[in-house]
Amino acid sequence: MANRYFVCALIFLLKITPAAFAQTVTVDTYFNHETRKTRTGAERFHYLWTDKTDPGFSKWGEWFTDAGFKLDTLGETPTVAKLKNTAVYIIVDPDTKRKLLALT
């Protein structure tokens, strides 16, 4: 329940953020790199700005852009230099050895 209040507060803050202060929101695809098999190989899915099948992140991305933020994705090891222009860095459900073993 507390998470819902946090998300609502975050959305409120994003809505009142002046466009002059808007920066980049980057979602991680390095620590969370989920793929699924397709007929032609594999594809990335889940926790992507463009994934409309699970509308949480595509919708969240719309809210960020409506508030004046730019969206980005980082699929490499995060470093200070790579995150230099990022105001918010989102890591969701990072893949761990324990989690990966459970999936196999």
Phi and psi restraints in degrees (range 20) as a CNS / XPLOR table:
assign (resid 1 and name C) (resid 2 and name N)
       (resid 2 and name CA) (resid 2 and name C) 1.0 -63.0 20.0 2
assign (resid 2 and name N) (resid 2 and name CA)
       (resid 2 and name C) (resid 3 and name N) 1.0 -33.9 20.0 2
assign (resid 2 and name C) (resid 3 and name N)
       (resid 3 and name CA) (resid 3 and name C) 1.0 -62.6 20.0 2
assign (resid 3 and name N) (resid 3 and name CA)
       (resid 3 and name C) (resid 4 and name N) 1.0 -37.7 20.0 2
assign (resid 3 and name C) (resid 4 and name N)
       (resid 4 and name CA) (resid 4 and name C) 1.0 -62.9 20.0 2
assign (resid 4 and name N) (resid 4 and name CA)
       (resid 4 and name C) (resid 5 and name N) 1.0 -42.1 20.0 2
assign (resid 4 and name C) (resid 5 and name N)
       (resid 5 and name CA) (resid 5 and name C) 1.0 -64.9 20.0 2
assign (resid 5 and name N) (resid 5 and name CA)
       (resid 5 and name C) (resid 6 and name N) 1.0 -38.8 20.0 2
assign (resid 5 and name C) (resid 6 and name N)
       (resid 6 and name CA) (resid 6 and name C) 1.0 -62.7 20.0 2
assign (resid 6 and name N) (resid 6 and name CA)
       (resid 6 and name C) (resid 7 and name N) 1.0 -46.4 20.0 2
assign (resid 6 and name C) (resid 7 and name N)
       (resid 7 and name CA) (resid 7 and name C) 1.0 -63.5 20.0 2
assign (resid 7 and name N) (resid 7 and name CA)
       (resid 7 and name C) (resid 8 and name N) 1.0 -42.6 20.0 2
assign (resid 7 and name C) (resid 8 and name N)
       (resid 8 and name CA) (resid 8 and name C) 1.0 -62.6 20.0 2
assign (resid 8 and name N) (resid 8 and name CA)
       (resid 8 and name C) (resid 9 and name N) 1.0 -41.4 20.0 2
assign (resid 8 and name C) (resid 9 and name N)
       (resid 9 and name CA) (resid 9 and name C) 1.0 -64.7 20.0 2
assign (resid 9 and name N) (resid 9 and name CA)
       (resid 9 and name C) (resid 10 and name N) 1.0 -39.9 20.0 2
assign (resid 9 and name C) (resid 10 and name N)
       (resid 10 and name CA) (resid 10 and name C) 1.0 -63.2 20.0 2
assign (resid 10 and name N) (resid 10 and name CA)
       (resid 10 and name C) (resid 11 and name N) 1.0 -44.8 20.0 2
assign (resid 10 and name C) (resid 11 and name N)
       (resid 11 and name CA) (resid 11 and name C) 1.0 -62.2 20.0 2
assign (resid 11 and name N) (resid 11 and name CA)
       (resid 11 and name C) (resid 12 and name N) 1.0 -42.5 20.0 2
assign (resid 11 and name C) (resid 12 and name N)
       (resid 12 and name CA) (resid 12 and name C) 1.0 -59.3 20.0 2
assign (resid 12 and name N) (resid 12 and name CA)
       (resid 12 and name C) (resid 13 and name N) 1.0 -46.4 20.0 2
assign (resid 12 and name C) (resid 13 and name N)
       (resid 13 and name CA) (resid 13 and name C) 1.0 -62.9 20.0 2
assign (resid 13 and name N) (resid 13 and name CA)
       (resid 13 and name C) (resid 14 and name N) 1.0 -37.5 20.0 2
assign (resid 13 and name C) (resid 14 and name N)
       (resid 14 and name CA) (resid 14 and name C) 1.0 -66.1 20.0 2
assign (resid 14 and name N) (resid 14 and name CA)
       (resid 14 and name C) (resid 15 and name N) 1.0 -36.7 20.0 2
assign (resid 14 and name C) (resid 15 and name N)
       (resid 15 and name CA) (resid 15 and name C) 1.0 -68.2 20.0 2
assign (resid 15 and name N) (resid 15 and name CA)
       (resid 15 and name C) (resid 16 and name N) 1.0 -29.2 20.0 2
assign (resid 15 and name C) (resid 16 and name N)
       (resid 16 and name CA) (resid 16 and name C) 1.0 -96.6 20.0 2
assign (resid 16 and name N) (resid 16 and name CA)
       (resid 16 and name C) (resid 17 and name N) 1.0 -1.4 20.0 2
assign (resid 16 and name C) (resid 17 and name N)
       (resid 17 and name CA) (resid 17 and name C) 1.0 -70.7 20.0 2
assign (resid 17 and name N) (resid 17 and name CA)
       (resid 17 and name C) (resid 18 and name N) 1.0 122.6 20.0 2
assign (resid 17 and name C) (resid 18 and name N)
       (resid 18 and name CA) (resid 18 and name C) 1.0 -63.6 20.0 2
assign (resid 18 and name N) (resid 18 and name CA)
       (resid 18 and name C) (resid 19 and name N) 1.0 144.6 20.0 2
assign (resid 18 and name C) (resid 19 and name N)
       (resid 19 and name CA) (resid 19 and name C) 1.0 -58.9 20.0 2
assign (resid 19 and name N) (resid 19 and name CA)
       (resid 19 and name C) (resid 20 and name N) 1.0 -27.9 20.0 2
assign (resid 19 and name C) (resid 20 and name N)
       (resid 20 and name CA) (resid 20 and name C) 1.0 -63.6 20.0 2
assign (resid 20 and name N) (resid 20 and name CA)
       (resid 20 and name C) (resid 21 and name N) 1.0 -26.6 20.0 2
assign (resid 20 and name C) (resid 21 and name N)
       (resid 21 and name CA) (resid 21 and name C) 1.0 -97.5 20.0 2
assign (resid 21 and name N) (resid 21 and name CA)
       (resid 21 and name C) (resid 22 and name N) 1.0 -3.8 20.0 2
assign (resid 21 and name C) (resid 22 and name N)
       (resid 22 and name CA) (resid 22 and name C) 1.0 -65.2 20.0 2
assign (resid 22 and name N) (resid 22 and name CA)
       (resid 22 and name C) (resid 23 and name N) 1.0 139.8 20.0 2
assign (resid 22 and name C) (resid 23 and name N)
       (resid 23 and name CA) (resid 23 and name C) 1.0 -134.6 20.0 2
assign (resid 23 and name N) (resid 23 and name CA)
       (resid 23 and name C) (resid 24 and name N) 1.0 -149.2 20.0 2
assign (resid 23 and name C) (resid 24 and name N)
       (resid 24 and name CA) (resid 24 and name C) 1.0 -104.7 20.0 2
assign (resid 24 and name N) (resid 24 and name CA)
       (resid 24 and name C) (resid 25 and name N) 1.0 137.1 20.0 2
assign (resid 24 and name C) (resid 25 and name N)
       (resid 25 and name CA) (resid 25 and name C) 1.0 -108.0 20.0 2
assign (resid 25 and name N) (resid 25 and name CA)
       (resid 25 and name C) (resid 26 and name N) 1.0 121.6 20.0 2
assign (resid 25 and name C) (resid 26 and name N)
       (resid 26 and name CA) (resid 26 and name C) 1.0 -113.6 20.0 2
assign (resid 26 and name N) (resid 26 and name CA)
       (resid 26 and name C) (resid 27 and name N) 1.0 130.5 20.0 2
assign (resid 26 and name C) (resid 27 and name N)
       (resid 27 and name CA) (resid 27 and name C) 1.0 -101.7 20.0 2
assign (resid 27 and name N) (resid 27 and name CA)
       (resid 27 and name C) (resid 28 and name N) 1.0 139.7 20.0 2
assign (resid 27 and name C) (resid 28 and name N)
       (resid 28 and name CA) (resid 28 and name C) 1.0 -80.5 20.0 2
assign (resid 28 and name N) (resid 28 and name CA)
       (resid 28 and name C) (resid 29 and name N) 1.0 134.7 20.0 2
assign (resid 28 and name C) (resid 29 and name N)
       (resid 29 and name CA) (resid 29 and name C) 1.0 -127.4 20.0 2
assign (resid 29 and name N) (resid 29 and name CA)
       (resid 29 and name C) (resid 30 and name N) 1.0 14.6 20.0 2
assign (resid 29 and name C) (resid 30 and name N)
       (resid 30 and name CA) (resid 30 and name C) 1.0 -89.7 20.0 2
assign (resid 30 and name N) (resid 30 and name CA)
       (resid 30 and name C) (resid 31 and name N) 1.0 -52.9 20.0 2
assign (resid 30 and name C) (resid 31 and name N)
       (resid 31 and name CA) (resid 31 and name C) 1.0 -77.9 20.0 2
assign (resid 31 and name N) (resid 31 and name CA)
       (resid 31 and name C) (resid 32 and name N) 1.0 -24.8 20.0 2
assign (resid 31 and name C) (resid 32 and name N)
       (resid 32 and name CA) (resid 32 and name C) 1.0 -123.5 20.0 2
assign (resid 32 and name N) (resid 32 and name CA)
       (resid 32 and name C) (resid 33 and name N) 1.0 98.0 20.0 2
assign (resid 32 and name C) (resid 33 and name N)
       (resid 33 and name CA) (resid 33 and name C) 1.0 -123.6 20.0 2
assign (resid 33 and name N) (resid 33 and name CA)
       (resid 33 and name C) (resid 34 and name N) 1.0 78.2 20.0 2
assign (resid 33 and name C) (resid 34 and name N)
       (resid 34 and name CA) (resid 34 and name C) 1.0 -90.9 20.0 2
assign (resid 34 and name N) (resid 34 and name CA)
       (resid 34 and name C) (resid 35 and name N) 1.0 133.2 20.0 2
assign (resid 34 and name C) (resid 35 and name N)
       (resid 35 and name CA) (resid 35 and name C) 1.0 -129.1 20.0 2
assign (resid 35 and name N) (resid 35 and name CA)
       (resid 35 and name C) (resid 36 and name N) 1.0 159.7 20.0 2
assign (resid 35 and name C) (resid 36 and name N)
       (resid 36 and name CA) (resid 36 and name C) 1.0 -136.1 20.0 2
assign (resid 36 and name N) (resid 36 and name CA)
       (resid 36 and name C) (resid 37 and name N) 1.0 153.5 20.0 2
assign (resid 36 and name C) (resid 37 and name N)
       (resid 37 and name CA) (resid 37 and name C) 1.0 -74.5 20.0 2
assign (resid 37 and name N) (resid 37 and name CA)
       (resid 37 and name C) (resid 38 and name N) 1.0 141.2 20.0 2
assign (resid 37 and name C) (resid 38 and name N)
       (resid 38 and name CA) (resid 38 and name C) 1.0 -128.7 20.0 2
assign (resid 38 and name N) (resid 38 and name CA)
       (resid 38 and name C) (resid 39 and name N) 1.0 177.1 20.0 2
assign (resid 38 and name C) (resid 39 and name N)
       (resid 39 and name CA) (resid 39 and name C) 1.0 -63.3 20.0 2
assign (resid 39 and name N) (resid 39 and name CA)
       (resid 39 and name C) (resid 40 and name N) 1.0 -30.0 20.0 2
assign (resid 39 and name C) (resid 40 and name N)
       (resid 40 and name CA) (resid 40 and name C) 1.0 -101.5 20.0 2
assign (resid 40 and name N) (resid 40 and name CA)
       (resid 40 and name C) (resid 41 and name N) 1.0 5.7 20.0 2
assign (resid 40 and name C) (resid 41 and name N)
       (resid 41 and name CA) (resid 41 and name C) 1.0 142.4 20.0 2
assign (resid 41 and name N) (resid 41 and name CA)
       (resid 41 and name C) (resid 42 and name N) 1.0 -111.3 20.0 2
assign (resid 41 and name C) (resid 42 and name N)
       (resid 42 and name CA) (resid 42 and name C) 1.0 -143.4 20.0 2
assign (resid 42 and name N) (resid 42 and name CA)
       (resid 42 and name C) (resid 43 and name N) 1.0 155.3 20.0 2
assign (resid 42 and name C) (resid 43 and name N)
       (resid 43 and name CA) (resid 43 and name C) 1.0 -137.6 20.0 2
assign (resid 43 and name N) (resid 43 and name CA)
       (resid 43 and name C) (resid 44 and name N) 1.0 150.5 20.0 2
assign (resid 43 and name C) (resid 44 and name N)
       (resid 44 and name CA) (resid 44 and name C) 1.0 -74.7 20.0 2
assign (resid 44 and name N) (resid 44 and name CA)
       (resid 44 and name C) (resid 45 and name N) 1.0 145.7 20.0 2
assign (resid 44 and name C) (resid 45 and name N)
       (resid 45 and name CA) (resid 45 and name C) 1.0 -155.4 20.0 2
assign (resid 45 and name N) (resid 45 and name CA)
       (resid 45 and name C) (resid 46 and name N) 1.0 167.5 20.0 2
assign (resid 45 and name C) (resid 46 and name N)
       (resid 46 and name CA) (resid 46 and name C) 1.0 74.4 20.0 2
assign (resid 46 and name N) (resid 46 and name CA)
       (resid 46 and name C) (resid 47 and name N) 1.0 126.3 20.0 2
assign (resid 46 and name C) (resid 47 and name N)
       (resid 47 and name CA) (resid 47 and name C) 1.0 61.5 20.0 2
assign (resid 47 and name N) (resid 47 and name CA)
       (resid 47 and name C) (resid 48 and name N) 1.0 42.6 20.0 2
assign (resid 47 and name C) (resid 48 and name N)
       (resid 48 and name CA) (resid 48 and name C) 1.0 -118.8 20.0 2
assign (resid 48 and name N) (resid 48 and name CA)
       (resid 48 and name C) (resid 49 and name N) 1.0 145.2 20.0 2
assign (resid 48 and name C) (resid 49 and name N)
       (resid 49 and name CA) (resid 49 and name C) 1.0 -59.9 20.0 2
assign (resid 49 and name N) (resid 49 and name CA)
       (resid 49 and name C) (resid 50 and name N) 1.0 -32.4 20.0 2
assign (resid 49 and name C) (resid 50 and name N)
       (resid 50 and name CA) (resid 50 and name C) 1.0 -93.2 20.0 2
assign (resid 50 and name N) (resid 50 and name CA)
       (resid 50 and name C) (resid 51 and name N) 1.0 -7.0 20.0 2
assign (resid 50 and name C) (resid 51 and name N)
       (resid 51 and name CA) (resid 51 and name C) 1.0 -78.0 20.0 2
assign (resid 51 and name N) (resid 51 and name CA)
       (resid 51 and name C) (resid 52 and name N) 1.0 106.5 20.0 2
assign (resid 51 and name C) (resid 52 and name N)
       (resid 52 and name CA) (resid 52 and name C) 1.0 -89.5 20.0 2
assign (resid 52 and name N) (resid 52 and name CA)
       (resid 52 and name C) (resid 53 and name N) 1.0 -10.8 20.0 2
assign (resid 52 and name C) (resid 53 and name N)
       (resid 53 and name CA) (resid 53 and name C) 1.0 -72.1 20.0 2
assign (resid 53 and name N) (resid 53 and name CA)
       (resid 53 and name C) (resid 54 and name N) 1.0 -28.3 20.0 2
assign (resid 53 and name C) (resid 54 and name N)
       (resid 54 and name CA) (resid 54 and name C) 1.0 -121.5 20.0 2
assign (resid 54 and name N) (resid 54 and name CA)
       (resid 54 and name C) (resid 55 and name N) 1.0 88.7 20.0 2
assign (resid 54 and name C) (resid 55 and name N)
       (resid 55 and name CA) (resid 55 and name C) 1.0 -67.1 20.0 2
assign (resid 55 and name N) (resid 55 and name CA)
       (resid 55 and name C) (resid 56 and name N) 1.0 -1.7 20.0 2
assign (resid 55 and name C) (resid 56 and name N)
       (resid 56 and name CA) (resid 56 and name C) 1.0 -54.2 20.0 2
assign (resid 56 and name N) (resid 56 and name CA)
       (resid 56 and name C) (resid 57 and name N) 1.0 -51.2 20.0 2
assign (resid 56 and name C) (resid 57 and name N)
       (resid 57 and name CA) (resid 57 and name C) 1.0 -80.2 20.0 2
assign (resid 57 and name N) (resid 57 and name CA)
       (resid 57 and name C) (resid 58 and name N) 1.0 -34.1 20.0 2
assign (resid 57 and name C) (resid 58 and name N)
       (resid 58 and name CA) (resid 58 and name C) 1.0 -66.1 20.0 2
assign (resid 58 and name N) (resid 58 and name CA)
       (resid 58 and name C) (resid 59 and name N) 1.0 -37.9 20.0 2
assign (resid 58 and name C) (resid 59 and name N)
       (resid 59 and name CA) (resid 59 and name C) 1.0 -68.9 20.0 2
assign (resid 59 and name N) (resid 59 and name CA)
       (resid 59 and name C) (resid 60 and name N) 1.0 -42.6 20.0 2
assign (resid 59 and name C) (resid 60 and name N)
       (resid 60 and name CA) (resid 60 and name C) 1.0 -60.8 20.0 2
assign (resid 60 and name N) (resid 60 and name CA)
       (resid 60 and name C) (resid 61 and name N) 1.0 -41.2 20.0 2
assign (resid 60 and name C) (resid 61 and name N)
       (resid 61 and name CA) (resid 61 and name C) 1.0 -59.8 20.0 2
assign (resid 61 and name N) (resid 61 and name CA)
       (resid 61 and name C) (resid 62 and name N) 1.0 -39.9 20.0 2
assign (resid 61 and name C) (resid 62 and name N)
       (resid 62 and name CA) (resid 62 and name C) 1.0 -62.1 20.0 2
assign (resid 62 and name N) (resid 62 and name CA)
       (resid 62 and name C) (resid 63 and name N) 1.0 -41.6 20.0 2
assign (resid 62 and name C) (resid 63 and name N)
       (resid 63 and name CA) (resid 63 and name C) 1.0 -63.1 20.0 2
assign (resid 63 and name N) (resid 63 and name CA)
       (resid 63 and name C) (resid 64 and name N) 1.0 -42.9 20.0 2
assign (resid 63 and name C) (resid 64 and name N)
       (resid 64 and name CA) (resid 64 and name C) 1.0 -62.0 20.0 2
assign (resid 64 and name N) (resid 64 and name CA)
       (resid 64 and name C) (resid 65 and name N) 1.0 -47.8 20.0 2
assign (resid 64 and name C) (resid 65 and name N)
       (resid 65 and name CA) (resid 65 and name C) 1.0 -67.3 20.0 2
assign (resid 65 and name N) (resid 65 and name CA)
       (resid 65 and name C) (resid 66 and name N) 1.0 -36.2 20.0 2
assign (resid 65 and name C) (resid 66 and name N)
       (resid 66 and name CA) (resid 66 and name C) 1.0 -60.8 20.0 2
assign (resid 66 and name N) (resid 66 and name CA)
       (resid 66 and name C) (resid 67 and name N) 1.0 -30.7 20.0 2
assign (resid 66 and name C) (resid 67 and name N)
       (resid 67 and name CA) (resid 67 and name C) 1.0 -84.7 20.0 2
assign (resid 67 and name N) (resid 67 and name CA)
       (resid 67 and name C) (resid 68 and name N) 1.0 0.1 20.0 2
assign (resid 67 and name C) (resid 68 and name N)
       (resid 68 and name CA) (resid 68 and name C) 1.0 98.8 20.0 2
assign (resid 68 and name N) (resid 68 and name CA)
       (resid 68 and name C) (resid 69 and name N) 1.0 3.2 20.0 2
assign (resid 68 and name C) (resid 69 and name N)
       (resid 69 and name CA) (resid 69 and name C) 1.0 -81.8 20.0 2
assign (resid 69 and name N) (resid 69 and name CA)
       (resid 69 and name C) (resid 70 and name N) 1.0 155.8 20.0 2
assign (resid 69 and name C) (resid 70 and name N)
       (resid 70 and name CA) (resid 70 and name C) 1.0 -98.2 20.0 2
assign (resid 70 and name N) (resid 70 and name CA)
       (resid 70 and name C) (resid 71 and name N) 1.0 149.3 20.0 2
assign (resid 70 and name C) (resid 71 and name N)
       (resid 71 and name CA) (resid 71 and name C) 1.0 -105.1 20.0 2
assign (resid 71 and name N) (resid 71 and name CA)
       (resid 71 and name C) (resid 72 and name N) 1.0 144.3 20.0 2
assign (resid 71 and name C) (resid 72 and name N)
       (resid 72 and name CA) (resid 72 and name C) 1.0 -147.4 20.0 2
assign (resid 72 and name N) (resid 72 and name CA)
       (resid 72 and name C) (resid 73 and name N) 1.0 164.7 20.0 2
assign (resid 72 and name C) (resid 73 and name N)
       (resid 73 and name CA) (resid 73 and name C) 1.0 -133.4 20.0 2
assign (resid 73 and name N) (resid 73 and name CA)
       (resid 73 and name C) (resid 74 and name N) 1.0 137.9 20.0 2
assign (resid 73 and name C) (resid 74 and name N)
       (resid 74 and name CA) (resid 74 and name C) 1.0 -120.6 20.0 2
assign (resid 74 and name N) (resid 74 and name CA)
       (resid 74 and name C) (resid 75 and name N) 1.0 114.1 20.0 2
assign (resid 74 and name C) (resid 75 and name N)
       (resid 75 and name CA) (resid 75 and name C) 1.0 -105.3 20.0 2
assign (resid 75 and name N) (resid 75 and name CA)
       (resid 75 and name C) (resid 76 and name N) 1.0 10.8 20.0 2
assign (resid 75 and name C) (resid 76 and name N)
       (resid 76 and name CA) (resid 76 and name C) 1.0 -114.8 20.0 2
assign (resid 76 and name N) (resid 76 and name CA)
       (resid 76 and name C) (resid 77 and name N) 1.0 170.8 20.0 2
assign (resid 76 and name C) (resid 77 and name N)
       (resid 77 and name CA) (resid 77 and name C) 1.0 -56.3 20.0 2
assign (resid 77 and name N) (resid 77 and name CA)
       (resid 77 and name C) (resid 78 and name N) 1.0 124.1 20.0 2
assign (resid 77 and name C) (resid 78 and name N)
       (resid 78 and name CA) (resid 78 and name C) 1.0 -70.4 20.0 2
assign (resid 78 and name N) (resid 78 and name CA)
       (resid 78 and name C) (resid 79 and name N) 1.0 135.2 20.0 2
assign (resid 78 and name C) (resid 79 and name N)
       (resid 79 and name CA) (resid 79 and name C) 1.0 -134.1 20.0 2
assign (resid 79 and name N) (resid 79 and name CA)
       (resid 79 and name C) (resid 80 and name N) 1.0 166.4 20.0 2
assign (resid 79 and name C) (resid 80 and name N)
       (resid 80 and name CA) (resid 80 and name C) 1.0 -58.9 20.0 2
assign (resid 80 and name N) (resid 80 and name CA)
       (resid 80 and name C) (resid 81 and name N) 1.0 -41.7 20.0 2
assign (resid 80 and name C) (resid 81 and name N)
       (resid 81 and name CA) (resid 81 and name C) 1.0 -64.1 20.0 2
assign (resid 81 and name N) (resid 81 and name CA)
       (resid 81 and name C) (resid 82 and name N) 1.0 -42.1 20.0 2
assign (resid 81 and name C) (resid 82 and name N)
       (resid 82 and name CA) (resid 82 and name C) 1.0 -71.0 20.0 2
assign (resid 82 and name N) (resid 82 and name CA)
       (resid 82 and name C) (resid 83 and name N) 1.0 -24.9 20.0 2
assign (resid 82 and name C) (resid 83 and name N)
       (resid 83 and name CA) (resid 83 and name C) 1.0 -101.2 20.0 2
assign (resid 83 and name N) (resid 83 and name CA)
       (resid 83 and name C) (resid 84 and name N) 1.0 12.2 20.0 2
assign (resid 83 and name C) (resid 84 and name N)
       (resid 84 and name CA) (resid 84 and name C) 1.0 -53.7 20.0 2
assign (resid 84 and name N) (resid 84 and name CA)
       (resid 84 and name C) (resid 85 and name N) 1.0 -41.5 20.0 2
assign (resid 84 and name C) (resid 85 and name N)
       (resid 85 and name CA) (resid 85 and name C) 1.0 -98.5 20.0 2
assign (resid 85 and name N) (resid 85 and name CA)
       (resid 85 and name C) (resid 86 and name N) 1.0 13.2 20.0 2
assign (resid 85 and name C) (resid 86 and name N)
       (resid 86 and name CA) (resid 86 and name C) 1.0 -100.3 20.0 2
assign (resid 86 and name N) (resid 86 and name CA)
       (resid 86 and name C) (resid 87 and name N) 1.0 126.7 20.0 2
assign (resid 86 and name C) (resid 87 and name N)
       (resid 87 and name CA) (resid 87 and name C) 1.0 -88.9 20.0 2
assign (resid 87 and name N) (resid 87 and name CA)
       (resid 87 and name C) (resid 88 and name N) 1.0 -35.2 20.0 2
assign (resid 87 and name C) (resid 88 and name N)
       (resid 88 and name CA) (resid 88 and name C) 1.0 -131.9 20.0 2
assign (resid 88 and name N) (resid 88 and name CA)
       (resid 88 and name C) (resid 89 and name N) 1.0 127.7 20.0 2
assign (resid 88 and name C) (resid 89 and name N)
       (resid 89 and name CA) (resid 89 and name C) 1.0 -117.9 20.0 2
assign (resid 89 and name N) (resid 89 and name CA)
       (resid 89 and name C) (resid 90 and name N) 1.0 119.3 20.0 2
assign (resid 89 and name C) (resid 90 and name N)
       (resid 90 and name CA) (resid 90 and name C) 1.0 -107.2 20.0 2
assign (resid 90 and name N) (resid 90 and name CA)
       (resid 90 and name C) (resid 91 and name N) 1.0 120.0 20.0 2
assign (resid 90 and name C) (resid 91 and name N)
       (resid 91 and name CA) (resid 91 and name C) 1.0 -113.9 20.0 2
assign (resid 91 and name N) (resid 91 and name CA)
       (resid 91 and name C) (resid 92 and name N) 1.0 119.0 20.0 2
assign (resid 91 and name C) (resid 92 and name N)
       (resid 92 and name CA) (resid 92 and name C) 1.0 -115.6 20.0 2
assign (resid 92 and name N) (resid 92 and name CA)
       (resid 92 and name C) (resid 93 and name N) 1.0 129.7 20.0 2
assign (resid 92 and name C) (resid 93 and name N)
       (resid 93 and name CA) (resid 93 and name C) 1.0 45.4 20.0 2
assign (resid 93 and name N) (resid 93 and name CA)
       (resid 93 and name C) (resid 94 and name N) 1.0 63.1 20.0 2
assign (resid 93 and name C) (resid 94 and name N)
       (resid 94 and name CA) (resid 94 and name C) 1.0 -61.1 20.0 2
assign (resid 94 and name N) (resid 94 and name CA)
       (resid 94 and name C) (resid 95 and name N) 1.0 142.7 20.0 2
assign (resid 94 and name C) (resid 95 and name N)
       (resid 95 and name CA) (resid 95 and name C) 1.0 -72.3 20.0 2
assign (resid 95 and name N) (resid 95 and name CA)
       (resid 95 and name C) (resid 96 and name N) 1.0 129.3 20.0 2
assign (resid 95 and name C) (resid 96 and name N)
       (resid 96 and name CA) (resid 96 and name C) 1.0 -121.6 20.0 2
assign (resid 96 and name N) (resid 96 and name CA)
       (resid 96 and name C) (resid 97 and name N) 1.0 163.7 20.0 2
assign (resid 96 and name C) (resid 97 and name N)
       (resid 97 and name CA) (resid 97 and name C) 1.0 -58.1 20.0 2
assign (resid 97 and name N) (resid 97 and name CA)
       (resid 97 and name C) (resid 98 and name N) 1.0 -41.3 20.0 2
assign (resid 97 and name C) (resid 98 and name N)
       (resid 98 and name CA) (resid 98 and name C) 1.0 -62.1 20.0 2
assign (resid 98 and name N) (resid 98 and name CA)
       (resid 98 and name C) (resid 99 and name N) 1.0 -44.9 20.0 2
assign (resid 98 and name C) (resid 99 and name N)
       (resid 99 and name CA) (resid 99 and name C) 1.0 -64.2 20.0 2
assign (resid 99 and name N) (resid 99 and name CA)
       (resid 99 and name C) (resid 100 and name N) 1.0 -44.6 20.0 2
assign (resid 99 and name C) (resid 100 and name N)
       (resid 100 and name CA) (resid 100 and name C) 1.0 -64.1 20.0 2
assign (resid 100 and name N) (resid 100 and name CA)
       (resid 100 and name C) (resid 101 and name N) 1.0 -37.7 20.0 2
assign (resid 100 and name C) (resid 101 and name N)
       (resid 101 and name CA) (resid 101 and name C) 1.0 -65.7 20.0 2
assign (resid 101 and name N) (resid 101 and name CA)
       (resid 101 and name C) (resid 102 and name N) 1.0 -35.7 20.0 2
assign (resid 101 and name C) (resid 102 and name N)
       (resid 102 and name CA) (resid 102 and name C) 1.0 -67.0 20.0 2
assign (resid 102 and name N) (resid 102 and name CA)
       (resid 102 and name C) (resid 103 and name N) 1.0 -26.7 20.0 2
assign (resid 102 and name C) (resid 103 and name N)
       (resid 103 and name CA) (resid 103 and name C) 1.0 -83.2 20.0 2
assign (resid 103 and name N) (resid 103 and name CA)
       (resid 103 and name C) (resid 104 and name N) 1.0 -15.0 20.0 2
